[in-house]
């Protein structure tokens, strides 16, 4: 994917999972919304610059860490974590967007939170579009 297409990628566009997967880390850094990719064990494997700036957490503190227990405990619930678990257990794709409030390590922050995963794709994504 070209540099320009990564920069104009939209939070709500269709087939975003496969487009994110095609980006190298430098291109993921140019995406205009927060992106956190984690593996089936919950460890953060991808973390873009937009999310790092918005959260105040550097990539060095996030990569390789458990997302739902160490980095974003506020997502360890039926609204987020359970949806990923259910999708994997049922081998069904996940592409859902919800209104959410981030509360861990920051003042409450309203976001649109998009969850993406599909069978055969190793990385699960939480995308964050801040509303404030």
C-alpha positions, 0 to 999 in steps of 0.5 A: 500500500502506498504512503498516500493511501495509508494517510487517507485510510478512513476509520469506518471504511469497509475491508479495513482489516485486510488493508491494515494487515497490508501496511508495514509499521511505518505506514501504520504510523501514518494512519489518522486514527489509533490502531492497536494490533494484538495476538491471540494471547492478548500481547500487543504486536502493533501500535501506531504513532497516532495512538501513542501520541493520543494515549501518552504511552510510547510504543516501547512501553506497549509492544509485547505487553498484555493489552487487556490486563496491563495496557487497556484494562478498561477494555477487559469486559463484555463490550470489547474482550468478550466480543473478540473471544466469541468471534474466535470461539465461533470462527466468525469475523468481527467488525463492530464499532461501539461508543466507548469511554477510555478510563485506564491511565487517563481522564475519561475519553469518549471514543468510537472503538472499532474491533476487527478480526477474521479467521485466518488473520493472526492480528486482532485490532482495536481502532480508536477514533477520539471524539473530544 
